[in-house]
Amino acid sequence: MSKRPRRNHSPAFKAEVALAAVGGEKTLAELAQQFDVHPNQITQWRSQLLEGAAGVSDRRLRPRPSRLM
């Protein structure tokens, strides 16, 4: 039995899959079959997306440091 070669997915592809998972219209198994990736990988990408989204709101709440000239 031969293994499939390691694949590198683009950030755009990862975001597309993660957004589909967050949308909740399909199960992880359905998304995994649709995008040909493992369900665990989708879960990781979804978690990373949600953590990054939380970081965006945190940055907006913090005041920007003033630049000295």
Secondary structure, DSSP 8 states (H G I E B T S, - for coil): ----------HHHHHHHHHHHHHTSS-HHHHHHHHTS-HHHHHHHHHHHHHHHHHHHHHHHS-------
